[in-house]
Amino acid sequence: MSLKRLVAITDGGAGDGETLAFAAALAAQHEGSVEVLPVYPDMAVDMVTLGLTLGSTLSQEAIDELARAQLELQRRIEATAARAAAAHDVVFGAGDGAPRMAVLERGLRPALALTRILALCDLVVMGQAYAAGAGRDALAQILLDLRAPVLVGRGDPARLDGPAAIAWDGSPQAGRAVRAALPLLAMASEIHILQCVSGLDRSTADPDVDRLNAYLKAHGVGEGVAVLVEGEEGPALVGAARSRRSGLLVAGAYGHSRLRETMFGGATRAFLKDADGPSLVLAH
């Protein structure tokens, strides 16, 4: 079990350092490679389009200034990635061999770039600030449309070596999250299998903990300890993971309809709001 191909999502913001620290740490541990994908807006194109919509045009000077600002964002991402790679003894720059981290040029529109690059990817890495803020639409696209697993990194990547928690309801989403997280679960010092009474639907899924443990053991991960919690599903699961000092919470995302999640919240929203909690592995 290993993570050989990771994609780190960056936007030139303050949260990039956290994102790239997690990606570099995982690349070092798994002898993998990281492609850093910038997803900041194409400011020049957006402003030109706005000008045409309003019936006006931008001066060449204004377009050049926007292009310089965009280049500065790209260079900022490259500098942050270089520091993260150096801190974890990962080679920085394009080329063969691993562990390695390379920054892609911002070319295609973010939605199209994600569609193309995530077709072959073991894990997508993004930071808490981006996932819960400007990157919410990108996160939804990655999980719901592209069906790629996501690690939302929080705090120190070294916490991934500590206790881990699995939010287990037997759903296909939870199963995909567990499968994606196997390399990370294998790193954990202990595993807690969390089940919320209000979140179990035995008519459509099999939340049997023994079955999950048999799967984990078959992959050399070891058994988890079952923990039954009560209360509102999202906060109850987050609270249980926190109380056990988990550095990682593995969970299915958007198990209910997206409309219901948007209107009424849901466990996924509670997971993402817990900014100081464990890192997340989410899958749909």
N, C-alpha and C positions, 0 to 999 in steps of 0.2 A: 504494500500500500504506500503510495507516494503521490506527491503533487508535482508533476513535471512541467506543467504549463499553466501559469497564472497570468491573469490580466488585472492590472491595478488601474482604477478609474481616478483621474485627477482633474481638477478644474482651476488650478493655480491659486487656490485659497489657502487659508491657514491650516485646514485639516489635512492637506496633502502629506505633511510630515508623518502623521499617524498612519495614514494609508500605506505609505511607502516603507515605513518601518516594519509593519506586519508582512508586507509582500517580500521584502528582502530577507526577513527572518525565516520565512517559510521556504524561500528559494535556497537558503543556506542549509537548512535542515534536510531538505528533500532532494538536493542536487538538481533543482529545477531552474526554469527560466521565467522571467517576468517581462511581459510587454506592458509598458506604461502608456495608457491611452488618454490623451488630453481631450476633455469634452467641453471646454469653454466655448462660448458662442463665437461665431465668426462675425465680429463686430462690424467690419467694413461692409460685408455683404448685407447684413441686417440693416445698416444705416442707409445704404444705397437703395435697398428695397423700400424702406420707409419713405425715403425721399421721392421715389417714383410714385408711390401710393398717394402721397400728398401733392403730387404735381410739381415737385421741385427737384433740384439736383444738388449733390454735395460738391464742394470745390475739391480740386485735386489735393490741395493742402490738407483738407479735413480727412480725405481718404488716406493720405500718407500717414497722418498722425494716428489714425485708427490702426493701420497696419503695424506701426511701430509699437503701439500698446499691446497688440496681439503677440508680436514677436517677444516682447518683454515677458508676457505670461508664459510663453513656451520656454524661454530661457530660465525662468524661475522654477518651472517644473523640472527641467533638466538638472538644475543645481541641487534641488531638494532630493531628487532621485540619486544623484551622485553621492551625496552625503549619506543617504540611507544604505546604499550599496557598500560604501567604504566601512560603515559602522558594523556591518555583518560579514565582511570579507567576501563580498560578492563582486564579480567583475562587472564593470559598468561600460555599456556601449554594445552596439550590434556585433554579432560574430557567432562563432561556434563555441560549443563547450558550455558547461554549467558548473556551479551556479552563476547566473548572469541576469543583469537587468538592463533593458534598453528602452528609451523613450521614443515613441512614434511621433511623427509630425502630425499636427492637426490639419487634416485634409477634408475628409468627407464630413457631412453633417453627423452629429453625434449618434442619432438614432440609426442611421445607415451604417456607420462605423461599428457600432455595437453588434448589429446583425451579422456583419461579415466576420468580425474578429472572434466572436464568441462561439462560432460553430464548432471549434475544436479547442476547448478550454476546460481544465480540471476545476478551477475555482476562480471566481471574480472577487477581488478585494477592494473594498471602499471603506472610508473612515466614517465615524459616527456623524460628524458635522455635515458631510455631503449627503449621506443616506437619509438623514432625517430632515434635511433642508432643501437646498437647490437640486439635489439629485433624486428626489422622491419619484419623479416621473421615470427617470432612467432606471431606478431600482425596480419599479413596477414592470417596465418593459423587459428587463433582464429576467425577472422571476416568472412573469405571467406569459409573455410572448416567446421569449427565447429559451425558457426553462433551464437556465443556467444557475447553479448554486452560487450563493453570495456569502462571503465572510465580511461582516461589519466589524472592523477592528476598533477596540476601545482600550485606551491606556497602554500598558506595557505588554508587548508580545510575549514576554517570559511567562505571563499568567496562563498561557495555553498549556504549560507543563503541569499546572495544578489540577484541582478537581474540575470535572466537566459535568454538565447536566443535559439530559435529553427530555424534551417535552413530548411524551409518547401517548398518542391516541389511536395508533394503528392505521391512520389515514395514509393514502398514497403520498400526500405532501410530506408527512413526517417520515415516511419510509425513504423518500428520495433525499431528504435532508440527512438522515443517518448514513445512507450510502455515500453521499458526498463527503461527509465529515469523518469517515473511517480513519484516514491518515491523522487527523487531529485527535480523535478519540484515543487512538493508539498512543499518543503522547501524554495523555492525562494520567494523573496520579491515582484518581479514582473516578467512578462514574455514578451519578445519581439519575435514576429514571423517574421523572416527575409525571404524575397523572392527576389531572384536576377532575373531580367528580362531575362537575357541571359540563365539562368538555368532552365526555366520553359518549359516543353513539355506537352502541354495540350492534345496532341493526344494520349498519352500513360498513363497519370496520371491525377489526379484531385487535383490541388493545392489550392482548396477552403479553405480559412482561416476560414470561418464560420463553416465548417464541422470539422476542427481541434479543434476549440474552443468548439464546442458542445461535442466533445470527452473528452476534458480536464475538462469541467464542470461536465460531467457525473461521472468523477472520483474524483471530489472534489478538483481539482487543481485550477480552476478559469480560466478566460479568458486572452488571450494574446493580445497585441497590434500589429497590422500589420505594418510592415516596408518594403517598397519597395526600393530596391537598384539597381544601375546600374554599369556596368563595368565587368571585368573578375570575374567569379563566386567566386572562392575561396577567393582571396584577398578582394573582395567587401563584402562578408559575414563576414570575419574576422574583417574587418574595422568597419562594422556596430555593431558587437558584442562588440568590444573594445570601441567604442564611447558611448555605453550605459552602460559601466562599468560592463559588464556581467562577473560573476564568472564561468559561465557554458555555453557551446555551445553544443547543441544536434543536431546531423546530421547523415544522411545516409553516409555510406562509400563505395567507389568504385562503384558508381552508373553506371559508364561506364565500358567497358571491362578492365580487369587488364592490358592487353597489352597496351591499349590506355593510361591508367593512368601512366604506366611505361615510355612510350615513350614521352608523351607530358605533364606530370604532372597531374594536375586536382585539384578539390576542396579539396580532401582528403589530398593531399600532402601539399597544402597551410595551411590547418588546423594544420597539424603536425609540420610544420616549424615555426609556430608562438609560439615560446617557452615561451614567457612571457605573452601570451594571456590567455583567459579563459581555465579552464579545459574542457575536451571533453567527451561527451558520443557518441560513434560511434557504428553503427550496420550495417550489410549488409543484 
